Every structure is written in structure tokens, then in C-alpha cells.
Amino acid sequence: MAAAGPPVPPALVDPSGAWFFNWVIPLLGGLIIALAVADTIRRRRLTWGFLFLTNSMLVYWMETVGDWGQQLVYSPAFAQHHLLDWLPVKTPHDPLFMPFAYACYWTVHAFVVLRIGQFLVRRFGWSLLRAIAVLAIPVNYTWDFLVESLAAAMGWWVYDPGFGPHIEFGNGGRFTVLWTIGLMSLWPNLIAYWAGKPPVHTLNYFERFFGLERFTTPRRGEPETPPADLGTPWTAGGPGDAAVLVRPPRQLAARRRLDRRQEHDARLDFDVTLPRWKFELARFGAWFVVFQVTFFVMLVLPLVAMRALTGHDSVYVP
């Protein structure tokens, strides 16, 4: 006879809109990831979007450990996976939609905060680091209050009991307002700053930290902007020299068109001195290590340490 699992918070027994998480998020997230992979295959270069999406998804395995630390539990009504059952500590339910949501959420957050940060740089003459530091708390608090409050009200997930001050809804759903939003204001903004703003022109902080510049040589002048293909001109011609406009075949124009690899490389301010596949693999390795280590140190470790050191327990997340 199988052992009974931990009890479920009453607020999570009958969540609203479970179909959205069970179907829409996995399908939409899978489509976005597939498009990023397809674009990378066409270019034969690892794009910013591909690197951010995949590495955001690859840190997901630590989410359930962090959830144990912050006493967060998801509704068992969601479709689940059991790939992380080997972990020594974890939250009771691992929703199937979460890896897809992870990939998209962190990437969208980085893109948005970098876009707004660039606006502040242009408007006030700030450095990008200062702009993102100013944005960190208001952007993350606004987003977290909207998402977490909606999740608690709809019965999707709750912090029970959670740490510190919290807001509680009539159905018993609650979310914390200090711990862990404070942590969430650090890592995603810092990782966005280190990754740099697309389109890419130079090596970012991850790649320079691992010394990948030693495999490059500076390119003289500014990065090129690939010319748009304006096509071939219309010419006069036709029977009897009538004023009929005839467009010549476009084959030659098509051959002159930069392919996607050249289009990507033309924006860079460096040339690569070793086989390109090795350089791209090294870039992926740099991104992977930075994402994994910083996510663990800045998010998971503090959450688990807080619960372990305080002895603060939860009947729902044993």
C-alpha cells in the first residue's frame, strides 16, 4: 500500500483555469523554444534568445528545492511530472507547465528590463547598471504582486505558512510580501545585465569571465549593419521597344544576399579564431555555468538556509 502524501491546502483543491496551465503554457512555451532552436539552426550561431531560453529552462530543476525552502506548494490539480523525485528535499507537486514557464518568463523579464533600462540610459545619461538597479525593486514587486496575488486568489499555488508578512485571501490562499520577493529583485535583474541586450555586438560578461576573448580578434571599425536587399531595378524593354517595364531575374540578387550566418557575424565587433562550432559550444558552457551557479547561490541556497536555520516548518511541504 502506497504511503499517503502530505495534506493539500484547502485553497488549492479546486483551482480555476487549470486548463490554461495544463495545455496553453506547455504548447506556447514549446513553440517559442522550437522557434528559437530553428533560428539557431538556420544561423548556425547560438542566438541570445536561444541561450537565454535554454539556460533559463535548465535551472528549473532547482525550483522545487527552492520551493521547499520557501514553503510553496502547487495545486495537485495541475498535470505533474516526476523527473525530480530523486531530490532529497522538494515541494510535493511538480507541475508539468513549470519548465516551459521558466524558459519564457526569465527571458521575457530580461528583455523587458533591458529595454526599459536602455530608455533610462538615453533619457538620463545613466549607465545600464544604474538603470537596472533602479528598476529592480519596482519592476519585480509589481510583477510579483500581480502574479502571486492572482495565483493565491485562483488557488494555483500558495506559501503555507511562508515567512514573514503575508496577504491572505478568503479561500485561505496567501503570498508573502517580503520574503522571497527581495531575493527575486536581485538574481533576474543581475543575470539580465550580465547577459547584455540583444542584438549582440560583443562578448558579454559570462563569456569574458571565462576568457573567450582569447579566441577572438578585434574587428576594425564599427560593427556592420547588413544591407537590406533592395532587389533589382525595373528596366524598360519588350517587343518593339515598347515602354514595358520588365524585372530581370532575381537569381543574381539572391546570391548577393547575405545568408543568416553572415548577417549575424556582420553585427559583431570581433572575428573568431578557432572553429566556430567550438566557439559556440564554449559560449553555451559559459552561459550554463553562470546560470546554474548564480541561481543556486543567490536564490536556492538562501531559501533552504532560511528554513533550515529557523526550524520553520510546514505540514504541507514536509
C-alpha positions in Angstrom: 0.0 0.0 0.0 1.4 3.4 -1.0 2.2 5.8 1.7 -0.2 8.8 1.9 1.3 12.1 0.7 1.2 15.3 2.6 -2.1 17.1 3.0 -3.2 19.7 0.5 -4.0 23.3 1.5 -7.8 23.8 1.1 -7.3 26.8 -1.2 -5.6 24.5 -3.8 -8.2 21.7 -4.0 -10.2 23.2 -6.9 -8.2 25.8 -8.8 -9.7 27.9 -11.6 -8.3 27.8 -15.1 -6.2 24.7 -14.7 -6.6 24.0 -18.4 -4.5 27.1 -19.2 -1.5 25.7 -17.3 -2.0 22.2 -18.4 -2.3 23.0 -22.1 -1.7 26.6 -23.2 1.6 27.2 -21.4 3.3 23.9 -22.4 2.2 24.4 -26.1 3.1 28.1 -26.3 6.3 27.6 -24.4 7.3 24.6 -26.6 6.5 26.6 -29.7 8.7 29.6 -28.6 11.6 27.2 -27.8 11.2 25.4 -31.1 11.3 28.7 -33.0 14.5 29.7 -31.1 16.1 26.4 -31.9 15.1 26.7 -35.6 16.6 30.2 -35.8 19.8 28.9 -34.3 20.0 26.1 -36.8 19.4 28.5 -39.7 22.1 30.8 -38.5 24.5 28.1 -37.2 25.1 30.5 -34.4 23.8 30.4 -30.8 21.5 33.5 -30.6 20.8 35.5 -27.5 17.2 34.2 -27.4 18.3 30.6 -27.7 20.9 30.9 -25.0 18.6 32.7 -22.5 15.6 30.4 -23.2 17.5 27.1 -22.8 19.6 28.2 -19.8 16.5 29.5 -18.1 14.8 26.2 -18.6 17.9 24.3 -17.4 17.9 25.9 -14.0 14.3 24.7 -13.4 15.4 21.5 -11.7 16.4 23.7 -8.7 13.0 25.4 -8.5 11.4 22.6 -6.5 14.2 22.7 -3.9 13.8 26.4 -3.5 10.0 25.9 -3.2 10.7 23.5 -0.3 12.8 26.3 1.3 10.1 28.9 1.0 7.2 26.5 1.8 5.5 27.0 -1.5 3.1 24.3 -2.7 1.3 24.0 -6.1 -2.2 22.6 -6.6 -2.2 18.9 -7.3 -4.9 19.5 -9.9 -2.2 20.5 -12.4 -0.7 17.9 -14.7 2.6 16.9 -13.0 5.9 15.3 -13.8 8.1 13.1 -11.6 11.5 13.7 -13.0 12.8 15.3 -9.8 11.6 12.7 -7.3 15.3 11.8 -6.6 16.0 15.1 -4.9 16.3 14.8 -1.1 14.1 17.9 -0.4 11.4 19.2 -2.8 7.9 20.6 -2.8 5.2 17.8 -3.1 3.9 18.6 -6.5 5.9 19.5 -9.7 3.6 21.0 -12.3 4.3 20.0 -15.9 4.0 23.5 -17.1 6.7 25.0 -15.0 9.8 24.2 -17.1 8.2 25.9 -20.1 7.1 28.8 -18.0 10.6 29.1 -16.6 12.1 29.4 -20.1 9.8 32.1 -21.2 9.4 34.1 -18.0 13.1 34.7 -17.3 13.7 35.6 -21.0 10.8 38.0 -21.2 11.8 39.6 -17.9 15.4 40.1 -19.1 14.2 41.6 -22.4 11.8 44.0 -20.8 14.1 45.2 -18.1 16.9 45.7 -20.6 14.6 47.7 -22.9 13.4 49.9 -20.1 16.9 50.2 -18.9 18.1 51.4 -22.3 15.4 54.1 -22.3 16.6 55.4 -18.9 20.2 55.4 -20.3 19.2 57.5 -23.2 16.8 59.7 -21.2 19.0 60.5 -18.2 22.5 59.5 -19.3 22.8 56.8 -16.7 24.9 53.7 -17.0 22.9 50.5 -17.8 23.9 49.0 -14.4 22.4 52.0 -12.6 19.3 51.9 -14.7 18.7 48.2 -14.0 19.5 48.8 -10.2 16.8 51.5 -10.1 14.3 49.2 -12.0 15.0 46.1 -9.9 12.6 46.6 -7.0 9.7 48.4 -8.7 9.6 46.0 -11.7 9.9 42.8 -9.6 7.5 43.9 -6.9 4.9 45.0 -9.4 5.2 41.7 -11.4 5.3 39.6 -8.2 2.3 41.2 -6.6 0.3 40.8 -9.7 1.2 37.2 -10.4 1.4 35.9 -6.8 -1.8 37.6 -5.7 -3.7 36.2 -8.7 -2.2 32.7 -8.1 -3.3 32.8 -4.4 -6.8 34.0 -5.3 -7.3 31.4 -8.0 -5.9 28.5 -6.0 -2.9 27.8 -8.2 -0.2 27.9 -5.5 0.3 29.2 -2.0 3.0 29.9 0.5 1.9 27.9 3.6 2.7 29.2 6.1 5.6 31.1 4.4 7.9 33.5 6.1 7.2 37.0 7.4 4.3 39.3 6.5 1.8 38.0 4.0 -1.6 38.7 2.4 -4.3 36.2 2.8 -7.5 35.7 0.6 -10.9 34.4 1.6 -10.1 31.0 0.2 -7.1 30.6 2.5 -4.6 31.4 -0.2 -1.7 33.5 0.9 1.5 35.0 -0.5 4.4 36.7 1.2 5.3 40.3 0.7 9.0 40.5 1.8 10.5 37.0 1.7 11.1 36.0 -1.1 10.4 39.0 -3.3 13.5 40.6 -2.1 15.6 37.8 -3.5 13.7 37.9 -6.7 14.7 41.5 -7.1 18.3 40.5 -7.4 19.1 37.5 -9.5 16.9 38.0 -12.6 18.0 41.6 -13.0 21.7 40.8 -12.5 21.6 37.9 -14.9 19.9 40.2 -17.5 22.6 42.8 -17.1 25.4 40.2 -17.4 23.7 38.7 -20.5 23.6 42.0 -22.3 21.0 43.5 -24.5 20.3 42.0 -28.0 21.2 42.3 -30.8 24.6 41.1 -29.7 27.7 43.1 -30.8 30.4 41.9 -28.4 31.1 39.2 -25.8 29.0 39.6 -22.7 30.1 39.3 -19.0 29.6 35.5 -19.0 31.8 35.0 -22.0 34.5 37.4 -20.9 34.6 35.9 -17.4 35.6 32.6 -19.0 38.2 34.3 -21.2 36.6 33.6 -24.5 38.1 36.8 -25.9 41.4 34.9 -26.3 39.7 33.1 -29.2 38.8 36.3 -31.0 40.5 39.2 -32.7 39.1 42.7 -32.8 37.4 43.8 -35.9 38.4 47.3 -37.2 35.7 50.0 -37.2 32.1 49.7 -36.1 30.1 46.5 -36.4 28.5 46.4 -39.8 24.8 46.6 -40.4 23.8 44.1 -43.0 22.4 45.9 -46.1 18.8 45.3 -46.9 18.1 43.5 -50.2 16.5 46.2 -52.3 16.0 43.8 -55.2 16.9 44.6 -58.8 15.7 47.7 -60.6 12.9 47.7 -63.1 14.1 48.2 -66.7 12.5 49.2 -69.9 12.1 46.6 -72.7 9.7 44.5 -74.6 8.6 43.9 -78.2 9.2 46.9 -80.4 10.9 48.8 -77.7 7.6 49.5 -76.1 7.7 51.2 -72.8 7.1 48.0 -70.9 8.8 47.5 -67.5 10.4 44.1 -67.2 12.1 42.9 -64.0 15.2 40.9 -64.6 15.6 37.5 -62.9 16.5 37.8 -59.2 18.9 34.9 -59.0 22.0 37.2 -59.0 20.4 39.4 -56.4 19.6 36.4 -54.3 23.2 35.2 -54.5 24.4 38.6 -53.3 22.1 38.5 -50.3 23.8 37.8 -47.0 22.9 34.5 -45.5 21.9 34.3 -41.9 25.3 33.4 -40.6 26.9 36.4 -42.4 24.0 38.6 -41.2 24.7 37.5 -37.6 28.5 37.9 -37.8 28.4 41.3 -39.6 27.0 42.8 -36.4 29.9 41.6 -34.2 32.9 43.7 -33.4 35.2 40.6 -33.4 36.2 37.7 -35.5 36.6 34.1 -34.2 40.0 32.5 -34.5 39.0 28.8 -33.9 36.4 26.5 -35.5 33.1 28.2 -35.0 31.3 25.2 -33.5 33.9 25.0 -30.7 33.5 28.7 -30.0 29.7 28.4 -29.9 30.0 25.4 -27.6 32.3 27.4 -25.3 29.7 30.2 -25.2 27.0 27.8 -24.2 29.2 26.3 -21.5 29.9 29.8 -20.1 26.2 30.7 -20.0 25.3 27.3 -18.5 27.8 27.5 -15.6 26.9 31.1 -14.7 23.1 30.4 -14.8 23.5 27.2 -12.7 25.9 28.6 -10.1 24.3 32.0 -9.6 20.7 30.7 -9.4 21.8 28.2 -6.7 23.8 30.7 -4.7 21.5 33.7 -5.0 18.1 32.0 -4.8 18.1 28.4 -3.8 20.7 28.5 -1.1 19.2 31.4 0.9 15.7 29.9 0.7 16.9 26.5 2.0 19.2 28.1 4.6 16.4 30.3 6.0 14.1 27.3 6.6 16.9 25.1 8.0 18.3 27.7 10.3 14.9 28.9 11.7 13.4 25.4 12.0 10.3 26.9 10.5 8.1 24.0 9.3 5.1 23.4 7.1 2.7 20.4 7.3 2.0 20.9 3.5 5.7 21.0 2.5 7.4 18.5 4.9 
